Amino acid sequence: MSFIRYNRLLFSHLLLSKQSRLITPITPSSIVLRHATEIRSRKVKKIDSNTKQRKNTVNPIAQIKNLGDKAARILSNENLEAIYNRFDPLREDISKDPAFLDEIATIKNPLQHIIQLKDNDIRFSNRIIKAKNRQERYKKGYVLLEGKRLVADAIQAGADLLTIFTTDRQILDTIDFSTTDLNFTVYQVSSSAFRTWSDVQTSQGIMAIFAMPQPDSCPFQQRITLPITVICDNVRDPGNMGTIIRTCAAVGCDRLLAIKGCVDIWDPKVIRSGMGAHFRLPIINDIGWETIVGHLPENSKIYLADHKHSFENNTSSDDNPSKQMFEEMLEKRKQMKRTDLTEDRSYSSANNRFLPLYKNIPINYQSLWSAFSNMKSTDHSTIIIGGETEGVSLQARKLTIENDGKMVYIPLLNDVESLNVGIALSVILIELRKYYEDIVQKSSLIEHKDN
C-alpha cells in the first residue's frame, strides 16, 4: 500500500469517528502529524477516589514471610515479589497453594543450587586453610568438620551451618537439613581436590564449615545439666581433650573450662575425637588462672584429680615449715579485701615467690568412693583434671588448697600406676553423677512419704 493511499484511508476514518476532535486538515500528510500529536497530548483519566476498586488487601511480602517457612524468611523482597506475581494477586489464600509453596521452598534452597568448583578454585582452598589455622579460625569464627556423621550431628545439635563441600550430591541425601535455616552454600569439588585437603585416610567426601559458638554458650537447647564444672589443666593431647569434651557432654556437666596451655578445643583432631560433643556443651577456651575464680560459682567444692599423692606417710604434721608459712599467708589473704573480682594476680607465675610454696603443701586426699559422701544436692562441684605428662599446675593446687578442696584418686589394682586422663575423668564424673542422682532420688522418696 502506498503512503498516499494510507493517508486517504486514515483521513476518511477520522472524519467518520465521533470521538475525534481533529479539525479537517488541508493536506493528507498533516493528518498523520496532528493525529500523533493528539495521542501524545491525551491526559490520563483520573480515577475517582470514592470509586471502589478491586484490589488485594493482603501485603504479598508480609503474607509470604508469615508462612513460617524457613526458606521464605531468607528471601529478598525482590524475589518474593517475583514469585508472588507469577500467581493470581487477587487470591488472599495464596499461602495454601501447593505450587506456590513449592516455589518458595526451592527458590533459595542451596541443595537445589549446588555450585560446581574447578580444581584451582580458591573458594575451596582459602576456606579450608582459614578453618585449619588457629589464628584465622578465631578471627573468622570458622569451625571445620569432616565426615558425614560429624556434620549430621552438628546440624542436629543446632550449629550454624555456613558452607558445605562435597564430592557427590548423593551424600547430601543422607543428611537431614530440616533443622537448618537453609542459609548456607553448597559446593561440589573433585575427588582429587578433596583428598588434597582431607585429614583422614579414608575420606567420606564431605566437609562443612560451621560458625564457632560464642564462649560459654551452647546451640543445643534440650540440654540436661548437673552442677558440675570441669577445668582442664595442661591437657595437650588432642585425643584426650576430645574424649574429655565428649564425656562432659554425656554426663551433663554445666560447662568446661580450658586453661591456657591446653590444646585448642577447636582443633580438627579434637573435634573428630569429640564426635560432635562440642555443640552440646558450653566451653570456654584459653582461660588464664588469674580469672578462673570469676568463672566458678561461689562456694563451689573443688576436687583435684591427680594420681600423684603428696605427704602420704606422716608428712602432714603441724611442725612442717611450709605448712606454717602457708597458714600465715592464707590468714593474710583472708583479711585482704579483693578490689577486682574478675582477676586475681596471686595466680600469676611472674615474680610470684609464694606460688612455689603450694607444691609442698599437703592436700586432703580421698578415695573416689568416699570423696563425695557428704555432698548435698545443692552443692556445685568443680573437677580439675591435669595432663598425663605435665600433671596439674601449681595454680591448680593453690585453688584447691585455698578453697579447702580435696584431692581425689581412683584406687587401682595389679600395680597399675595410672589411667588415661580421659578414662580417669570418665570414671570420676560417672561416680559424681551417681551421687547426685541418689540424693535426688532419696529426697523424692522422703517427700512422697510425707505426703
C-alpha positions in Angstrom: 0.0 0.0 0.0 1.4 3.4 -1.0 1.9 6.2 1.5 -0.7 8.4 -0.2 -3.4 5.7 -0.2 -2.7 5.1 3.5 -3.2 8.8 4.3 -6.5 8.9 2.5 -7.9 5.9 4.4 -6.7 7.4 7.7 -8.4 10.7 6.7 -11.7 9.1 5.9 -11.6 7.2 9.2 -11.1 10.3 11.2 -13.9 12.1 9.6 -16.4 9.3 10.4 -15.2 9.0 14.0 -17.4 10.8 16.5 -14.7 10.8 19.2 -12.2 12.7 17.1 -11.6 16.3 18.0 -9.4 17.0 15.0 -10.1 19.9 12.6 -10.3 18.8 9.0 -6.8 19.4 7.6 -6.0 20.8 4.2 -3.5 18.1 3.2 -3.5 14.3 4.0 0.0 14.4 5.3 -0.9 16.8 8.1 -3.5 14.3 9.3 -0.8 11.9 10.4 1.2 14.6 12.2 -1.8 16.0 14.1 -3.1 12.6 14.9 0.2 11.7 16.6 0.2 15.0 18.4 -3.3 14.3 19.7 -2.3 10.9 21.1 0.8 12.3 22.9 -1.2 15.1 24.4 -4.0 13.0 25.8 -4.3 13.1 29.5 -4.7 10.0 31.7 -8.2 9.7 33.0 -8.2 10.3 36.8 -9.9 7.7 38.9 -12.4 8.9 41.4 -11.2 8.2 45.0 -14.7 7.3 46.0 -14.9 4.6 43.4 -14.4 1.1 44.8 -11.6 -0.7 43.1 -11.0 -4.4 43.2 -7.6 -5.0 44.8 -5.8 -7.4 47.0 -5.8 -6.2 50.6 -3.0 -8.5 51.7 0.6 -7.4 51.6 2.3 -10.1 49.5 5.7 -9.8 51.2 4.2 -9.9 54.7 2.0 -12.8 53.7 4.9 -14.9 52.5 7.1 -14.1 55.4 4.4 -15.0 57.9 4.1 -18.5 56.5 6.7 -19.7 59.0 8.7 -21.4 56.2 12.5 -21.1 56.7 13.2 -20.6 53.1 10.7 -17.7 52.8 12.4 -15.8 55.7 15.7 -15.6 53.9 14.3 -14.4 50.5 14.8 -10.8 49.5 11.7 -8.6 48.8 12.5 -8.6 45.1 12.4 -12.4 45.0 9.2 -12.5 47.0 7.5 -10.1 44.6 8.7 -12.0 41.6 7.3 -15.3 42.9 4.1 -13.7 44.1 3.4 -12.1 40.7 3.5 -15.5 39.0 0.3 -16.3 40.7 -3.1 -14.6 40.9 -2.5 -11.5 43.0 -6.3 -11.4 43.9 -6.2 -14.6 45.8 -5.9 -14.0 49.5 -5.4 -17.7 50.3 -2.3 -18.0 48.2 -0.3 -19.4 51.1 -2.3 -22.6 50.7 -1.4 -23.1 47.1 1.0 -26.1 46.8 2.6 -24.8 43.7 3.3 -21.5 45.5 4.8 -23.3 48.5 7.0 -25.4 46.3 8.2 -22.3 44.5 9.1 -20.7 47.9 10.9 -23.9 49.1 13.1 -24.3 46.0 13.9 -20.7 45.0 16.6 -20.3 47.7 17.2 -24.0 48.7 21.0 -24.4 48.5 20.6 -28.1 47.9 18.9 -27.3 44.6 21.6 -24.9 43.5 24.9 -26.6 44.1 27.9 -24.7 42.7 30.5 -26.6 40.7 34.1 -25.7 41.5 37.2 -26.4 39.4 40.3 -27.9 41.0 42.1 -24.5 41.0 39.2 -22.6 42.5 40.4 -20.7 45.6 37.0 -20.6 47.2 37.7 -24.2 48.4 41.3 -23.9 49.4 41.1 -20.5 51.1 38.2 -21.5 53.4 39.9 -24.8 54.4 43.2 -23.0 55.1 41.5 -20.4 57.3 39.5 -23.0 59.2 42.6 -25.1 59.9 44.8 -22.2 61.0 44.2 -21.3 64.7 44.6 -17.6 64.3 42.4 -17.4 61.2 39.9 -19.8 62.8 39.2 -17.5 65.7 39.4 -14.4 63.5 36.7 -15.6 61.1 34.8 -17.8 63.6 35.1 -20.9 61.4 34.8 -24.5 62.6 35.8 -27.2 60.2 34.1 -30.6 60.4 34.9 -33.6 58.1 32.8 -36.7 57.8 29.1 -37.4 57.3 28.4 -38.3 60.9 30.1 -35.2 62.4 28.3 -32.9 60.0 24.9 -34.6 60.7 25.5 -34.5 64.5 26.4 -30.8 64.4 23.3 -29.9 62.3 21.0 -31.9 64.7 22.6 -30.1 67.7 21.6 -26.7 66.2 25.0 -25.5 65.0 25.0 -22.7 62.5 25.9 -24.2 59.1 27.8 -21.9 56.7 29.3 -23.9 53.9 29.4 -27.5 52.6 32.0 -29.0 50.3 31.1 -32.4 48.8 32.3 -34.7 46.0 28.9 -36.3 45.4 25.4 -34.8 45.6 24.0 -38.1 46.8 25.9 -37.8 50.1 23.7 -34.8 50.9 20.5 -37.0 50.6 21.5 -39.0 53.7 21.7 -35.9 55.9 18.6 -34.2 57.5 18.8 -30.4 56.9 15.3 -29.7 58.2 16.7 -28.0 61.4 18.8 -25.5 59.4 17.7 -22.2 58.1 18.9 -23.1 54.5 21.1 -20.0 54.6 24.3 -21.8 53.6 26.2 -22.5 50.3 26.9 -25.9 48.8 30.0 -26.5 46.6 30.8 -29.6 44.7 34.5 -30.3 44.2 36.5 -33.1 42.5 37.7 -36.1 44.5 41.4 -35.2 43.8 41.0 -31.7 45.2 39.1 -33.0 48.2 41.8 -35.6 49.1 44.4 -32.8 49.0 42.8 -31.0 52.0 41.4 -34.0 53.8 42.9 -35.0 57.2 41.7 -38.6 57.2 43.0 -41.6 55.2 39.5 -42.7 54.0 37.6 -39.7 53.0 33.8 -39.7 53.1 33.5 -36.9 50.6 32.0 -34.1 52.7 33.4 -31.2 54.7 31.4 -28.4 56.3 32.2 -25.1 57.9 30.1 -24.0 60.9 30.0 -20.8 62.8 32.0 -21.1 66.0 29.7 -20.9 69.1 30.2 -18.0 71.4 32.2 -18.8 74.6 30.1 -20.3 77.4 27.2 -20.8 75.0 25.7 -24.0 73.6 23.5 -24.3 70.4 21.9 -27.5 71.7 18.7 -26.4 73.5 17.5 -29.7 75.0 20.4 -30.0 77.5 20.1 -31.8 80.8 22.7 -30.4 83.2 24.2 -31.2 86.6 26.0 -28.6 88.8 29.5 -29.8 87.7 32.3 -27.7 86.1 35.4 -29.4 84.7 38.7 -27.5 84.5 41.3 -28.9 82.0 44.9 -28.0 83.1 47.8 -28.9 80.8 45.8 -31.2 78.7 47.7 -31.1 75.4 46.8 -34.3 73.6 44.0 -33.7 71.1 42.6 -37.2 71.6 42.4 -36.8 75.3 40.8 -33.4 75.0 38.2 -34.7 72.6 37.4 -37.6 75.0 37.0 -35.2 77.9 34.6 -32.9 76.0 32.5 -35.9 74.9 32.4 -37.3 78.4 31.4 -33.9 79.9 28.6 -33.6 77.4 27.4 -37.2 78.0 27.4 -36.8 81.8 25.6 -33.5 81.7 28.3 -31.1 83.0 27.4 -27.5 83.3 30.4 -26.3 81.5 34.1 -27.0 80.5 36.9 -24.5 81.2 40.2 -25.0 79.2 43.2 -23.2 80.8 45.9 -21.6 78.7 48.4 -24.2 77.7 45.8 -26.8 76.7 45.4 -27.9 73.1 42.9 -25.8 71.1 39.5 -27.2 71.6 38.5 -26.3 68.0 41.4 -28.2 66.5 40.2 -30.6 63.8 41.7 -33.6 65.7 40.0 -32.6 68.9 36.7 -32.2 67.0 37.0 -35.6 65.5 37.7 -37.1 68.9 34.8 -35.3 70.5 32.4 -36.8 67.9 30.1 -33.7 67.8 30.0 -33.0 71.6 31.5 -29.5 71.1 28.0 -28.2 70.2 26.3 -29.9 73.2 28.4 -28.3 76.0 29.2 -24.7 76.9 33.0 -24.4 76.6 35.3 -21.5 77.5 38.8 -21.8 75.9 42.1 -20.3 76.7 41.3 -19.0 80.2 44.0 -17.6 82.5 44.3 -18.7 86.1 44.0 -15.0 87.1 40.4 -15.0 86.0 39.4 -18.6 86.9 37.6 -17.5 90.1 35.2 -15.4 88.1 34.1 -18.4 86.1 33.2 -20.6 89.2 30.1 -20.3 91.4 30.6 -19.1 94.9 31.3 -21.8 97.5 31.9 -24.4 94.8 33.6 -27.6 96.1 36.9 -28.2 94.5 38.2 -31.7 93.7 41.7 -32.1 92.3 42.0 -35.3 90.3 45.7 -36.5 90.5 47.3 -39.8 91.0 50.5 -38.3 92.5 49.9 -38.0 96.2 52.0 -35.7 98.5 52.9 -36.4 102.1 51.2 -39.8 102.4 53.5 -41.0 105.2 53.2 -38.8 108.3 54.4 -35.7 106.4 51.4 -33.5 107.3 52.5 -32.7 110.8 51.9 -29.3 112.3 55.6 -28.5 112.6 56.1 -28.6 108.8 57.7 -25.2 108.0 56.0 -25.0 104.6 52.6 -25.6 106.1 53.2 -22.9 108.8 54.3 -20.4 106.2 51.3 -21.1 104.1 48.8 -20.8 107.0 50.3 -17.3 107.9 50.0 -16.2 104.3 46.5 -17.7 104.0 45.3 -15.7 107.0 46.6 -12.5 105.5 44.8 -13.2 102.2 41.5 -13.8 104.1 41.9 -10.4 105.7 42.5 -8.6 102.4 39.6 -7.2 100.5 39.6 -8.0 96.9 39.1 -4.9 94.8 38.9 -6.7 91.4 36.6 -9.7 91.4 37.4 -10.6 87.8 41.2 -11.0 88.2 43.5 -12.4 91.0 47.1 -11.5 90.5 48.2 -14.0 93.1 47.7 -16.8 90.5 50.2 -15.2 88.1 53.5 -17.1 87.9 55.6 -13.9 87.1 57.5 -12.6 90.1 55.4 -14.7 92.5 57.6 -16.0 95.3 54.6 -17.5 97.2 53.3 -19.7 94.3 56.1 -22.4 94.6 55.2 -22.9 98.2 52.0 -24.7 97.2 54.0 -27.6 95.8 54.8 -29.0 99.2 51.5 -28.0 101.0 49.6 -31.2 101.8 46.1 -31.6 100.4 43.3 -33.7 101.9 43.2 -36.6 99.5 40.5 -39.2 99.5 39.5 -42.2 97.5 36.9 -41.8 94.8 34.5 -44.0 96.7 34.4 -41.6 99.8 35.2 -38.2 98.4 31.6 -37.3 97.6 29.9 -38.9 100.6 29.0 -35.7 102.3 27.7 -33.9 99.2 24.3 -32.2 99.1 22.0 -31.8 96.1 22.6 -28.0 96.0 26.4 -28.3 96.1 28.3 -27.3 93.0 31.3 -29.4 92.2 34.5 -28.4 90.3 36.7 -31.1 89.0 40.3 -30.2 88.0 42.0 -32.7 85.6 45.6 -32.4 84.6 47.5 -33.8 81.6 49.3 -37.1 81.7 52.7 -35.6 81.1 52.7 -32.3 82.9 50.1 -33.1 85.6 48.3 -30.3 87.4 49.9 -26.9 87.8 50.8 -25.0 91.0 47.8 -22.7 90.3 45.5 -25.8 90.4 46.9 -26.8 93.8 46.6 -23.2 95.0 42.9 -23.1 94.0 42.2 -26.4 95.7 44.1 -25.5 99.0 42.6 -22.1 99.4 39.1 -23.4 98.9 39.5 -26.4 101.3 39.3 -28.8 98.4 40.2 -32.4 98.2 42.5 -34.5 96.1 40.6 -37.4 94.5 42.3 -40.6 93.3 41.0 -43.8 91.8 42.1 -46.9 93.6 43.9 -49.2 91.1 44.8 -52.8 91.4 47.6 -55.1 90.0 50.3 -52.4 90.3 48.8 -50.2 87.6 50.2 -46.8 88.1 47.6 -44.5 86.4 44.8 -44.3 83.8 44.4 -42.3 80.7 43.3 -38.8 81.6 40.1 -39.2 79.6 39.3 -42.5 81.1 40.1 -41.3 84.6 37.8 -38.3 84.3 35.0 -40.5 82.9 35.2 -42.7 86.0 35.1 -39.7 88.3 32.2 -38.0 86.5 30.1 -41.1 86.4 30.6 -41.6 90.1 29.8 -38.0 90.8 26.7 -38.1 88.7 25.6 -41.3 90.6 25.8 -39.4 93.9 23.7 -36.5 92.6 21.1 -38.9 91.3 21.0 -40.8 94.5 20.5 -37.6 96.5 17.6 -36.5 94.3 16.0 -40.0 94.5 16.2 -40.1 98.3 14.8 -36.6 98.5 11.8 -37.6 96.3 11.2 -40.6 98.4 11.1 -38.6 101.6 8.7 -36.1 100.1 6.5 -38.9 98.9 6.3 -40.4 102.4 5.5 -37.1 103.9 2.6 -36.6 101.6 
